[in-house]
Amino acid sequence: MTKNGGEGQYNNKSDQVKRFSASRKKYKKRRDAILVGSILVFVCIVAVLCLNVLLKVSEIRVENEAIRYTDDQIVTASGIRAEDGLLAINKKSVCAHIEKQLPYIGEARISIRLPDTVVISVAYTQAKLCIAETDGYVLMDRTGKVLQTGVAVPGDYIAEVTGATLTRAVPGEKAEFAEEKMFGYITGLSQAFEEHGIAGVTAYDFTKTADVVVEINYNTDVKLGSISKAVNNLKFGKEVIDRTLTQSRGSTSKIVIDLTDGDRAYVRTQEDIDAAAEAASNAARGETETALSPETKPDEPSSIGENTTAAPAPETTAAPAEDSPAEDAQETGADSVG
């Protein structure tokens, strides 16, 4: 019994030693890995610092269509200067600064070409929207970025937005509106028209968010219904809009495309709509006048109803007339026959 117990204790101690040894080996491997990783990180940091000291900007190239800004204006807006550390340039920050300082640049890109060159590429944006303010028009692109303020005449085919109140308009920044979600409504619908390839939008009317109207080519109104359904209704009516714009090209008549139902489209001229409205108004006015006519008094005949009695015509007295020759002739003839 004692012998077996001793063997059991020996085995337990042996297992403990093995587990301790395995644990120690894992710890040593983990420690070695951390040490190696730390050394590598340190070496990389030193290398970057050395390269940043050695690699300096000596040339700045601008890929620019020169539509509105010169190369010098773009370089100045970037803030990059000769002898700056090439690898220390924050590309995202530089691009954002260019796009803000020069609002008509819609997108700026920075690339580095070793050993010493920075390339700035820019793409321009266009004014697509405008809002009338007391000191002139505010111009924006389709993303809602403010491009210019105080513009006297916005230009052709820059869609005027009505029914929206600007609270902040700073060139290079996004416009801000008093109405909740108005920014999303305007930019969303503007981008939807562009995505569907429908060009020539000249006005967006958000005066009634339950009845949004978009004008195209100055002579076609598209009624999209509620703002929450406007984009879907536009998608449904795209073919009708395209066909109508093609057929009405050169027409001077105002055309209305009604897509408010969402599953049905109506195309009519404004003249027809006005005529129908006038006819309905006249009919309603006639019924109103009839309903509001004075009640019939007992001693006065009424002009309405089943018991209508015409008022007696005034008596007239005619002056006695002389016998006509025809009557004389008839009397003479009668005498001769007798």
C-alpha positions, 0 to 999 in steps of 0.5 A: 500500500505504501509503495503504491501510494509513493508511486502515485505521489511521484507520478503527480509531481512528474505531471506538474513538472511537465505542465510547468515546463510547457507553460514556461516554453509558451511564455518564452515564445510569447515574450520572444514574439513581442520582443521581435515585433517591438523591434520591427515597429521601432525599426519601421518608425526610425526608417520612416523618420529617416525617409521623411527627413531625406525625402523632401518635396521639390516639385508640385504638379497640378493636373488641372483643366483650368476651368476656373482656378489656376495651378498657382491657386490650387497649390496655394490652397493645398498648403504644400510647400517645397521642402516639406516632408514628402511622407508627412503629407496628410492626403485627406486633409489636404484634399478637403482643404482644397475643396473648401477653399476653392468651392468649384473643385468637386474632388481633389486627389493627391499622389506621391511620386518618389523621390520628390514629387507631389501630384494634385489632380482636381475635378470640377463640379457645376452649379445645379441648384439655386435659392433666391436670397435678399442679396442675390442667389446662392448657387449649389451643386447637386450634393448641396455644396455651396459654390457662390453667394450673392449672384445676381443672375444664376444662369440658364438651367440652374434649377431654382429651389422654392419652399426651402429656407436657408439658415447657413450658406458658406462657400465650400461647405454644405448648405443648412436649412430651417426645415427638417430633412430639407437638405436630404429632400433637395439633394436626393431628388436632384441626384435621382433625376441625374441618375435617371438621365433626365436633364434640363431641370429648371425648378424644384418646388417644395412649398407643399411637401405633399405635392412636390413639383419639378419643372423641366425645360421651363415648359413641363411640370412633373407632379411627384406627390408626397416628398416621401414618395417622390423618388419612387414616383419618378422611377415609375414615370421615367419613360412617360417623362422621356416620351413626353419631353421628346414629343413636346420639343419646341412646343410653347404649351405648358405640359403637366405630367401627373405622377402623384398616384404612383401607379398611373400617369396623366399627361395634359396641357395647362390650357386643358387643366385651366379650362376644366377648372374654370368649367368646374368653378362655373358649375359650382358657382351656378349651384351656389347661386341657386342654393342661395336665391331668396325664398318665395314670398306668398304674394310673389310668384317664384321663378323656381320650382314646380309651382312656377307661375309666369308673371303677367305681361304688361298690357300694351295699347296699340294705336288704331291703324288705317285699313291696309290696301290688302284688306280693301282688296279682299273686301272689294273682291268679296263684294264682286263675288257676291 
